Amino acid sequence: MTILRTGAAATALAAAALVAATPAQAQQAGIEITVVDTAGAPVAGAEVTIANPAIGLSRTVRTNERGTVQVDGLTTAGEYLVSVPASDRYAAIAAQPVELRANFTRSVILQLAAAQSAGIIVTASRAITGLNTANAEISASLGREQLVALPIEGRDVLGALIRLPNVVPSTGFFPEAPSISINGSNGLDTNYLIDGLDNNENFLGGIRFPVPLGFTREVTVLANSYSAAYGRTANGIVNYTTPSGSNDFTGEIYSLVRPGRPLDSRSPFPRRDLSGNPVGESFERYQTGFAAGGPISRDKTFFYANYEYTRDRNTQVVDAPALAIVDTVTGNNTFHLASLRIDHRLTEDWTLGLRGNVGRVTIDRPGGGLGGGNATFPSAGSQQDRNSTLVAATASYAGSEWSYDGAVQFSRFRWDYGEAVGAPGPQVVVRDTTGLVAAVVGNPGFVFDSLEETWQTTHRLQRAFGAHTLRVGADVIRSDFALLGGGNPDGNFTVDLTAGQLASLAGRGLALNAQDVLALNPVVANYAVELRPQSFGTSQTLLAFYLEDQWQLSPTLTATLGLRWDYDTLTEEGSGSGDTDNIAPRLALNWQPGARSSVRFGAGIFTGKLSYAVVSDALQRNTTAPGFLAQLGQLQAAGLIPASTDLSDITFDGNLTVAPPCATVSACPSPEAVQALRGTATLGEGRILSPTGYDNPWSVQLSGGYQYQAAEHLTLSVDALYSRSHNLVRLRDLNAPAPFSPNLANLTDANIAELRALPDNAARFALARSLGLVRSQADADATRPVALVPGGARQITVSETAGEAEYLALILQAIKLRGDDDYAFRVSYTLSSLKNDTDDINFRAANANDFSTEWGPSANDRRHVISAVGYLYPANGLTVTLAALFQSGQPVNLVPDARIFGTQDLNGDGASFGENFLGNSDRYPGEGRNSARLPWSASIDMGVRYALPVFGGRIEASADVFNILNANNQSGFANAATTSNQIQFGGGADFVQRNAGPPRQFQFGLGYKF
């Protein structure tokens, strides 16, 4: 109750602050300053000046008896100059300018020297700013100077994070999944923040507003042992710190182009656009934008605005020889990203501000494909819209004893995955006289249109009590979701046309549409109608309260004791009660053996949230048909569903597609006439809400590390990490058939040769079944707990929170900032391992829910990662950057070969979300999950920047070359699981390369900066 009362008081204080002046966003940060003498002993009562000329701030403070002073509630605007004036005993000293990061306290150590001649200010190695002396956080950052010098494709900041330790390019489970993985985990488990506030697409996960380079001052990855103020993930965090205006007018206007072929190298494999979707060799990208920042009122109110526009162009082939059509269509992706930040110093202690972000992203699917054989016409084309809006207001107070920061943010995210280009109507798949697809026309054939509206408020109150600095905080997020999903309510047809009917359509060209085909009244092979096209959903509220004590045990030893409690209302869904015991203690120790070194240790529990898709999928794929309810009753009687469960709590009338039989189009009933089939239509898979409720994922994290500032701008570090995660989401089939294990004794070379020699898969399957190598679906169904009935489902699945993962890593890192030198670099080596028994919310066990056999390397596991970035400044205005990434190969899942067994479904249990979609299909007999490895990958990129002073600013030309050596990388690049090389046939089959990392590519830019 104390925490609740404190949270209420903080809320009232925030309200008062926001009423006092125009709301604004002040990104709260802090500086911890330690002053020591020549022997490293603390200097009490030292006068310290903190100045920020960019915003007109100057403050004088004094160190305590332990030689430290901490100033919080500071804005991230400008640079802070920390200095100690000269005295009778000591010379003056000043540190290099320090930039602050949102929600973090920077450490500055000033080692005083004996008094010298008047006017001399000591800097250099006695001012130490590269160490973290506050806590045990394992993190890494890229600042603005580093980001603008890096070769980054399309100014995509998220992709640049692969230069940091614990971050690798990700294999995701749909094209738009995040392109990075932290600690080898699914990128959807990462918590994405802007200035410490929520920036997550909370339906599936991933980033909501794609923060562009022009609105990024610094980006940080927190991998382990971070403060109790951070949460909602059992894994890592990405936090963007945004730029702000100052007393000087600054800005840029730029253009960027990726011209593509013929400069780019050829590749037989598709590239990816910024949305993660495949594109061909015709791909081109054009970008332009501007940024401007400056004072609205000097020393008081500042603004920073940024706008970036991107247009992708990609040509695809429509290949329909049965209709005498081979032609091209062009698609254009567009990105509009606009951002504004305003900072206002209300008083010397109060800072207010406002941040707004608007993203309008459209991904074009014009029809056709990247090569021959794709007969999708423009009428069946679609667009994907990802529209994001965020408005945040905060206030912060930096007093001599108290500090406070509070925030309110509203966000809206609309994700229309399959917006039809034309008017609503049926889709028609046309087959020729041989049964092959001749054309796809009409509607895209599905609907996925989600809307998320979210409110967030955060509050943190801090006060120093002698050796203790206490922080108490509250963080509440409320999201309302609605999804319009499922099949096509106007019907999807598969029709067979005669030669004459095909000939009658040949003159239509690319204008061919569904009505042209349906008017011929062709024979119908299949007709499917979505029965419930309505929108439905629920809400999610995330509560968090935390208490943290930063206790300075001695001048060189600091302990941070934290306690956090999280609650997620999605855990109440289904028949269980909510998960209320998410109490997460955290401990951090930081010891300074000397002014140049820091030893840190961290331990704690970190609680994640549930993805809304877990509940949404259980609503969408659910039904209340009598047959399904009868099946659930039988499962309940068998003890597979708790006897106390009310079936109405776990069932819902979700989306359902039915297939009424009809011989020709004119004989097919209208969509309105088939509604009565809901009660008798059978499902391949039915999904229910959990009969026992859900638990939030959580992890135990341990870390230990050592930092040493070898020189003023050179920092060396070594860190060891351990994380054990629990309650990860996976799928369980409550109606799973009995276990099946192939008879390995019959998997001989002679039998394999005989199976391969048979003329078709039916013959192979028959022989393989007689050898005990496969099981038919009928045989598998006969062993299921309940039989398939009209209105019921073959598989009855439920999401369970029972998965586990284990991550270990050793990280060596060296960071050299430029300073007054002509070079800088950052080099890291990571030795790591991630094993788990689930990789995604739709992961299922290959055989009869036996997850014990699923424990193995994750899809994003690496053993070795070497990242090296070097910055050279050979002449005034010239910057040359080399960025190299070397990775050991990703795991390979060895699956059955239908050319041997006649099927890939050896145990006959059917598929859930597609056998190969998640990489968890049946495995080749005798093989474990992800038991093979791809070869190492190597990619070297180069960027050149040259700036020429002109008109009071500078014109900058840039050229980037990606994958200079044109290496054919089979892994180690951002990819989707469906096209990954990580699924291969077992049994010694030849390697099949389905994809590759980007070939050599070029990017050129021109801008004016002032």
Secondary structure, DSSP 4 states (H G I P E B T S, - for coil): -HHHHHHHHHHHHHHHHHHHSS-B----EEEEEEEE-TTS-B-TT-EEEEEETTTTEEEEEE--TTSEEEEEEE-SSS-BEEEE---SSB-EEEPPPB---TT-EEEEEEE--B--STT-EE-GGGEE-S---S---EEEEEEHHHHHHS--GGGBHHHHGGGSTTEEE-EESSTTS-SEEETT--GGG-EEEETTEE-B-TTT-SBSS--BGGG-SEEEEEEES--TT--B-SS-EEEEEPP---SS-EEEEEEEEE--TTTSPP-SS-EE-TTS-EE-TT-EEEEEEEEEEEEEETTTEEEEEEEEEEEEEEEEEEEEGGGTEEEEEEEEEEEEEEEEEEEEE-SSSEEEEEEEEEEEEEEEE-SSBSSTT--B-GGG-EEEEEEEEEEEEEEEEE-SSEEEEEEEEEEEEEEEEEEESS-S--EEEEE-TTS-EEEEEES-S-EEEEEEEEEEEEEEEEEEETTEEEEEEEEEEEEEEEEEEES-TT-EEEEE--HHHHHHHGGGGGG--HHHHHTT-PEEEEEEEES---EE--EEEEEEEEEEEEEEEETTEEEEEEEEEEEEGGGGSTTS-----EEEEEEEEEEEEETTEEEEEEEEEEEB---HHHHHHHHHT----HHHHHHHHHHHHTTSS-TT--GGGT------EE----SBGGGSPPGGGGGGGGGT--EEEEEE--TT-----EEEEEEEEEEEEEETTEEEEEEEEEEEEEEEEEEEETTPPPP----GGG--HHHHHHHHHSSSHHHHHHHHHHTTS---HHHHHTTSSS---TT-EEEEEEEEEEEEEEEEEEEEEEEE--TTSSEEEEEEEEEEEEEES-SSTT-B-SSTT-GGGG-EE-TT--SEEEEEEEEEEEETTEEEEEEEEEEPPPEEEEE--HHHHS-S-TT----SS-TTTSS-SPPPTTPPTT-EEPPPEEEEEEEEEEEEEETTEEEEEEEEEESTT----SSSS-EEGGG-TTEEE-TTPPP--------SEEEEEEEEE-
